[in-house]
Amino acid sequence: MLFRLFSLTFVVLVFNLYACKGGYTSCIAKVKDSHTIQHNVLKIPLANNLLLLYSNKTPNAKIIKHDPFLSLYLVKDENAFKYPFDINMRLQLGTALVNNKVSYEGEFTQNQIGLNRLAHYSEALIYPALVTSSCCSLEGIVTQRGIIQKEYLKRFVTSKNTQYGDIGIRLKNDNNAVIVTDIDPYFANNPFKQGDCIVKFDGKKVSRASVLMRTILFSKIGTKHKVKVKRAKKYFTFLLTTAKRYGGGDLSDTFLESQGVFFSRDLSLVEIKKHFREYGLKKGDRLLQINNTKVKNQKELQIYIQKNPNYSKLLFERNHFQFFVNIK
């Protein structure tokens, strides 16, 4: 009995070599000793000889899975760190931005709203870095777009696939209301309108866009949901089935992704699928106009597509040569 108690105490002490003692100074040391930051790439050691990577480039490693929306990779770690990070799903009173040199205590000022709006922090972001508790548990990872919070990290590490669910809307907070900002015109029988206030989702009251969008994204494709909305002074209840999400995050999100085309920030084609391959388009072709309307970025294209989903004429540029593509 005494031996078992001693063994348990020893394990706890070893586990807490970096945890809590010394606060965020210990977390700095842990990031440094684990070589978590390498050439602007985050390589976070986890349990079971795994590494959680945030990288815009495909790593030269044995990839277990990849989330293209958030640029996350899970890879096998041949030289496992003895004191891996854990993803903190417990209540935490304090957090800090931490890299291998400094830490800045602060708090989240806006939670992550889906794939497109990453979390904000009270301190100026340092990149790359982690957000940790004082016990060095992960609360999020700092990217150039913002902070990917722990709920998304936990799902990625523990889920069997990296697909996300979709019901054809994008959301924002407006005081204590959750408002529909954008509507996917290609989502089958999409009943929403811009400005709809989401009141309930599956019978539960809705008050935060971050929670609702996470619920939608994490829901299994093919599951059915009941959504109650307020439109002007009237209430409506919609029955919807979760579909597969195609765009968002580090992928383009113009609503044309479900139709088979993905764009860079300047609307150059980065991927072509489905029937778009029939039109002779190539990666690198840059979209200039849609139905004779100029578009300069993804947001302008998304706004146009919402109003005009049945477009027919696209103007592209390739090597300073412009050409039209007529969509059937």
C-alpha positions as CSV (number, residue, x, y, z in Angstrom):
1,M,0.0,0.0,0.0
2,L,2.8,2.4,0.9
3,F,4.7,1.5,-2.3
4,R,1.6,2.3,-4.4
5,L,1.1,5.6,-2.6
6,F,4.7,6.5,-3.2
7,S,4.5,5.5,-6.9
8,L,1.3,7.6,-7.4
9,T,2.9,10.6,-5.7
10,F,6.1,10.3,-7.8
11,V,4.0,10.2,-11.0
12,V,2.1,13.3,-9.9
13,L,5.3,15.1,-9.2
14,V,6.9,14.2,-12.5
15,F,3.7,15.2,-14.3
16,N,3.8,18.6,-12.6
17,L,7.4,19.3,-13.3
18,Y,6.3,22.2,-15.6
19,A,2.7,22.5,-14.3
20,C,1.7,25.3,-12.0
21,K,5.0,25.7,-10.1
22,G,6.4,28.9,-11.2
23,G,3.3,29.9,-13.1
24,Y,3.8,31.0,-16.7
25,T,7.6,31.0,-16.3
26,S,7.3,27.2,-16.2
27,C,5.2,27.2,-19.3
28,I,7.9,29.2,-21.2
29,A,10.4,26.6,-20.1
30,K,8.1,23.8,-21.3
31,V,7.6,25.4,-24.7
32,K,11.4,25.8,-25.0
33,D,12.3,22.4,-23.7
34,S,9.8,20.6,-25.9
35,H,10.9,22.5,-29.1
36,T,7.2,23.4,-29.7
37,I,8.1,26.4,-31.9
38,Q,10.3,25.5,-34.9
39,H,10.7,27.9,-37.8
40,N,7.3,29.6,-37.3
41,V,5.6,26.1,-37.1
42,L,3.9,24.9,-33.9
43,K,4.7,21.3,-33.0
44,I,3.0,20.6,-29.8
45,P,3.8,17.3,-28.1
46,L,0.7,15.4,-26.8
47,A,0.3,12.0,-25.1
48,N,0.7,8.7,-26.9
49,N,3.7,9.8,-29.0
50,L,1.7,12.4,-31.0
51,L,2.4,15.9,-32.2
52,L,-0.2,18.5,-32.9
53,L,1.0,20.7,-35.7
54,Y,-0.2,24.1,-37.0
55,S,1.4,24.7,-40.4
56,N,0.5,26.1,-43.7
57,K,2.7,23.6,-45.4
58,T,2.4,19.8,-45.4
59,P,4.9,18.4,-42.8
60,N,7.5,15.8,-43.7
61,A,6.2,13.3,-41.2
62,K,3.8,10.4,-40.9
63,I,0.4,12.2,-41.0
64,I,-2.4,10.6,-39.0
65,K,-5.0,13.2,-40.0
66,H,-5.3,16.7,-41.4
67,D,-7.8,19.5,-41.0
68,P,-7.5,21.8,-44.0
69,F,-9.9,24.4,-42.6
70,L,-7.7,25.1,-39.6
71,S,-4.3,23.9,-41.0
72,L,-4.0,21.4,-38.2
73,Y,-2.0,18.1,-38.5
74,L,-1.7,15.2,-36.1
75,V,1.5,13.3,-36.7
76,K,3.5,10.5,-35.1
77,D,6.3,11.7,-32.8
78,E,9.4,9.5,-33.0
79,N,11.1,11.4,-30.2
80,A,8.3,11.9,-27.7
81,F,8.6,14.6,-25.1
82,K,8.4,13.2,-21.5
83,Y,6.0,15.9,-20.3
84,P,3.4,16.4,-23.1
85,F,0.8,19.1,-23.2
86,D,-2.8,18.4,-22.4
87,I,-5.8,20.2,-23.8
88,N,-7.5,21.8,-20.8
89,M,-11.3,21.2,-20.8
90,R,-11.6,22.1,-17.1
91,L,-12.6,25.5,-15.7
92,Q,-9.6,27.9,-15.8
93,L,-9.4,31.2,-14.0
94,G,-6.3,32.6,-15.8
95,T,-4.5,32.3,-19.2
96,A,-1.5,33.8,-20.9
97,L,0.0,34.0,-24.4
98,V,3.2,31.9,-24.2
99,N,6.1,31.2,-26.5
100,N,9.7,30.1,-25.8
101,K,10.8,33.5,-24.5
102,V,7.9,35.5,-22.9
103,S,4.4,35.2,-21.5
104,Y,1.6,37.8,-21.4
105,E,-1.3,37.3,-19.1
106,G,-4.7,38.2,-20.4
107,E,-8.1,36.9,-21.4
108,F,-10.3,36.0,-24.3
109,T,-12.3,39.1,-25.5
110,Q,-14.2,37.2,-28.2
111,N,-14.6,33.5,-28.5
112,Q,-14.1,31.7,-31.8
113,I,-17.2,31.9,-34.0
114,G,-16.8,28.9,-36.4
115,L,-14.0,28.6,-38.9
116,N,-13.8,32.2,-40.2
117,R,-13.7,34.2,-37.0
118,L,-11.0,33.0,-34.7
119,A,-10.8,34.1,-31.1
120,H,-9.5,37.5,-29.9
121,Y,-7.4,38.2,-26.9
122,S,-6.9,41.2,-24.6
123,E,-3.1,41.3,-25.3
124,A,-1.4,41.9,-28.7
125,L,-0.9,38.5,-30.3
126,I,2.6,37.0,-30.6
127,Y,3.0,34.5,-33.4
128,P,3.6,31.6,-33.2
129,A,2.5,31.0,-29.6
130,L,0.2,29.0,-27.3
131,V,-2.5,30.2,-25.0
132,T,-2.1,28.2,-21.7
133,S,-3.4,28.0,-18.2
134,S,-0.9,28.6,-15.4
135,C,-0.6,24.8,-15.2
136,C,0.6,24.8,-18.9
137,S,-2.5,23.1,-20.3
138,L,-3.6,24.2,-23.8
139,E,-6.4,26.8,-24.0
140,G,-5.7,27.6,-27.6
141,I,-3.0,28.1,-30.3
142,V,-2.1,31.5,-31.8
143,T,-2.2,31.7,-35.6
144,Q,-1.8,34.7,-38.0
145,R,-5.7,34.9,-38.2
146,G,-6.3,34.7,-34.5
147,I,-6.6,32.0,-31.9
148,I,-7.9,28.5,-32.4
149,Q,-9.6,27.6,-29.2
150,K,-9.4,24.4,-27.2
151,E,-12.8,23.0,-28.2
152,Y,-11.7,22.8,-31.8
153,L,-8.3,21.4,-30.9
154,K,-9.9,18.7,-28.7
155,R,-12.3,17.7,-31.4
156,F,-9.6,17.5,-34.0
157,V,-7.3,15.3,-31.8
158,T,-10.1,13.0,-30.6
159,S,-12.5,12.7,-33.7
160,K,-12.3,10.0,-36.3
161,N,-12.5,12.5,-39.2
162,T,-12.1,16.1,-39.9
163,Q,-15.4,16.9,-41.7
164,Y,-17.6,19.8,-40.4
165,G,-21.3,20.1,-40.5
166,D,-23.3,22.9,-42.2
167,I,-26.8,24.2,-42.3
168,G,-26.1,27.0,-44.9
169,I,-25.6,30.0,-42.7
170,R,-22.9,32.2,-41.1
171,L,-23.5,34.0,-37.8
172,K,-22.6,36.9,-35.6
173,N,-23.4,38.2,-32.2
174,D,-25.5,41.3,-31.8
175,N,-25.7,42.1,-28.1
176,N,-27.4,39.0,-26.7
177,A,-28.8,37.9,-30.1
178,V,-27.4,35.5,-32.7
179,I,-27.9,36.9,-36.2
180,V,-27.6,35.3,-39.6
181,T,-25.1,37.3,-41.6
182,D,-24.7,35.2,-44.8
183,I,-26.7,32.5,-46.5
184,D,-25.4,29.7,-48.8
185,P,-27.7,29.8,-51.9
186,Y,-26.6,26.3,-52.8
187,F,-27.7,24.7,-49.5
188,A,-30.7,22.6,-50.5
189,N,-34.0,24.5,-49.7
190,N,-32.2,27.0,-47.5
191,P,-35.0,28.7,-45.5
192,F,-33.0,31.4,-43.8
193,K,-32.8,35.1,-44.7
194,Q,-30.1,37.7,-43.8
195,G,-31.0,39.3,-40.4
196,D,-32.8,36.3,-39.0
197,C,-32.4,36.0,-35.3
198,I,-31.7,32.4,-34.1
199,V,-33.9,31.9,-31.0
200,K,-33.6,28.1,-30.4
201,F,-31.7,25.2,-31.7
202,D,-33.0,21.7,-31.0
203,G,-35.2,23.2,-28.3
204,K,-32.4,25.0,-26.5
205,K,-32.2,28.7,-26.1
206,V,-29.5,30.4,-28.2
207,S,-27.5,33.4,-26.9
208,R,-24.0,33.1,-28.3
209,A,-22.9,32.7,-31.9
210,S,-19.7,30.9,-30.9
211,V,-21.6,28.1,-29.1
212,L,-24.2,27.7,-31.9
213,M,-21.7,27.6,-34.7
214,R,-19.6,25.1,-32.8
215,T,-22.7,22.9,-32.3
216,I,-23.5,23.1,-36.0
217,L,-19.9,22.4,-37.2
218,F,-19.5,19.5,-34.7
219,S,-22.8,17.9,-35.6
220,K,-22.7,14.7,-37.6
221,I,-23.5,15.0,-41.2
222,G,-27.1,13.7,-41.9
223,T,-28.5,14.6,-38.5
224,K,-31.8,16.5,-38.3
225,H,-32.3,19.7,-36.4
226,K,-35.1,22.0,-35.4
227,V,-34.3,25.7,-35.6
228,K,-36.5,28.5,-34.4
229,V,-35.9,32.0,-35.8
230,K,-37.4,35.5,-35.3
231,R,-37.9,37.4,-38.5
232,A,-39.2,41.0,-37.9
233,K,-42.0,40.3,-35.5
234,K,-42.8,36.8,-36.6
235,Y,-41.4,33.4,-35.5
236,F,-40.6,30.5,-37.8
237,T,-39.5,26.9,-37.1
238,F,-37.4,25.1,-39.7
239,L,-36.5,21.4,-39.9
240,L,-33.0,21.0,-41.4
241,T,-30.5,18.2,-42.1
242,T,-26.8,18.8,-41.5
243,A,-24.8,18.8,-44.8
244,K,-21.0,18.8,-45.4
245,R,-19.2,22.1,-45.0
246,Y,-16.9,22.9,-47.9
247,G,-15.4,26.3,-47.3
248,G,-14.2,28.4,-44.5
249,G,-11.1,29.0,-42.3
250,D,-7.9,28.7,-44.3
251,L,-10.0,27.5,-47.3
252,S,-11.9,30.0,-49.3
253,D,-15.5,30.7,-48.3
254,T,-17.4,32.2,-51.3
255,F,-20.2,29.4,-51.4
256,L,-18.8,28.3,-54.8
257,E,-16.6,25.7,-53.0
258,S,-19.6,23.2,-52.9
259,Q,-19.8,23.7,-56.7
260,G,-16.1,22.7,-57.1
261,V,-13.9,25.8,-57.1
262,F,-11.6,27.1,-54.3
263,F,-9.9,30.6,-54.4
264,S,-6.9,32.4,-52.9
265,R,-7.4,35.8,-51.3
266,D,-7.0,37.5,-54.7
267,L,-9.5,35.1,-56.3
268,S,-6.9,33.0,-58.1
269,L,-8.0,29.4,-58.5
270,V,-6.2,27.0,-56.1
271,E,-8.4,23.9,-56.6
272,I,-10.8,22.8,-59.3
273,K,-13.3,20.0,-58.8
274,K,-16.6,18.6,-60.2
275,H,-18.0,20.0,-63.4
276,F,-15.7,23.1,-63.4
277,R,-13.0,20.8,-64.8
278,E,-15.0,20.8,-68.1
279,Y,-14.3,24.5,-68.8
280,G,-10.6,24.3,-69.3
281,L,-9.8,26.3,-66.1
282,K,-6.3,25.9,-64.5
283,K,-4.9,26.6,-61.1
284,G,-3.7,30.2,-61.0
285,D,-6.4,31.6,-63.3
286,R,-7.7,34.7,-61.6
287,L,-11.4,35.7,-61.5
288,L,-12.0,39.3,-62.4
289,Q,-15.7,39.5,-63.1
290,I,-18.9,37.6,-62.6
291,N,-21.8,38.5,-65.0
292,N,-19.9,41.7,-65.9
293,T,-19.6,42.7,-62.2
294,K,-16.1,43.2,-60.9
295,V,-15.1,41.3,-57.8
296,K,-11.8,41.9,-56.0
297,N,-11.9,39.5,-53.0
298,Q,-13.7,36.5,-51.5
299,K,-16.2,38.6,-49.6
300,E,-17.3,40.6,-52.6
301,L,-17.7,37.4,-54.5
302,Q,-19.7,35.8,-51.6
303,I,-22.0,38.8,-51.4
304,Y,-22.7,38.7,-55.2
305,I,-23.3,34.9,-55.2
306,Q,-25.9,35.2,-52.4
307,K,-27.9,37.6,-54.6
308,N,-27.2,35.9,-57.9
309,P,-26.6,32.2,-57.5
310,N,-27.6,31.5,-61.1
311,Y,-24.6,33.3,-62.6
312,S,-23.6,32.4,-66.2
313,K,-20.5,34.3,-67.3
314,L,-17.1,34.5,-65.6
315,L,-14.1,36.6,-66.7
316,F,-10.7,35.1,-65.9
317,E,-7.1,36.2,-66.4
318,R,-4.3,33.9,-67.3
319,N,-0.7,35.2,-68.0
320,H,-2.2,38.7,-68.8
321,F,-4.7,37.2,-71.2
322,Q,-8.4,37.6,-70.3
323,F,-11.1,35.1,-71.3
324,F,-14.7,34.4,-70.6
325,V,-16.1,31.1,-69.4
326,N,-19.8,30.6,-70.0
327,I,-21.3,28.3,-67.3
328,K,-24.1,25.9,-68.3
